[in-house]
Amino acid sequence: MAKIFAITTKDNPYDPFDQFEQWYNFDTVKGYNSAGYLARLARTSDALSPAENEQEIEAAIDEIIRLDFMDIYRKVTREVSDEEFEEWAPGEPA
């Protein structure tokens, strides 16, 4: 089993894992642009393993929450099988 992480806002009623399109639309309309914010902070790379990339994503989410002076963000976690993890975080080091 592995853990995957996502960021969301406290007012977003959609699940970023299961309802990504609705989650993304809500987030964008509200002007949060959480996916872009996370992408700017997460130091992911094709040279890293999926597990290492997920660690980078979690660290970036934690940093966003640490800097969140408006108290709008929260981290969501899901435990998935190893097979689901590979689908969620594809790619192997080159």
N, C-alpha and C positions, 0 to 999 in steps of 0.2 A: 504494500500500500504506500501511496505517496500523497503529499499535500500539494494543492494548487491554491493560488491566491489571486484575489482581484480587489480592486478598489471600487468603492461606490460612495454615494452621498447618502446622508441619513434620510433625505426626503424622496429618494428614488425608489418607487414601489416595485421595480423590476429586478429580477435576478440576473446579474451579469454573466453567470454561467449558462443558464437555461433560456434566458430571454434577452440575449445580447442585443439584437436589433432594437427592441423596444427600450432596453436599458440605455443604449447609445443615443437613440433619438431623444429621450427624456433629458439625458445628461447634456446633450448639445443644445437643445432648445433653452435649457436653463442657463447656458453660458459657462458651464463648469469645464467642459473639454477635458475630463479626467483622463481619458485614454491618451491624449496628446501630452498632458502633464506627466503622466507615468512614463511615457516613451522618452521624454526628455531627460528624466532622472535615472531610469533603469539602465545599467551598463551591461546590456545583453550583447551577445555576439555569436556568430556562427562557429567561432572557435571554441566556445564553451559547450559543455554537455547540457542536456535538457535540465538536469538537476541543478547545475551551476546557474543557468539562466533563471530558473525559478527562484533560487536564492537571491539573485540580483533584483528580481521583481519584488520579492518580499521586502528586501532592504529599502528599495525605493518607496514602496507603499508606507513602510514605517517612517521614513523621512518626511513624506508628505503629511502624514498624520502628526508628526512631531512639530512641524511648521504651521499647522492648521490653526491660525488664530481665530477663525470664524467657527471652528468646531463643526464642520459640515461633513468631513470624510470619515469613513470607516473601512476597515479591512474585512473582507469575507474570505472564508477558507472552506475548502471542500477536500475530503479525503477520497481518493480515486485509486482504482487498481493500477498496477504497473502498466498494463496495456492502455488504459484510458489516459494515463500520464503521457505516454509516448505520442498519443494522438493530440493531446492538449499542447504539449511542448515538443514538437517534432525537431529533428535535427541532431546530428552527432558531430563531434569535433572533426575537422578536416584532417 
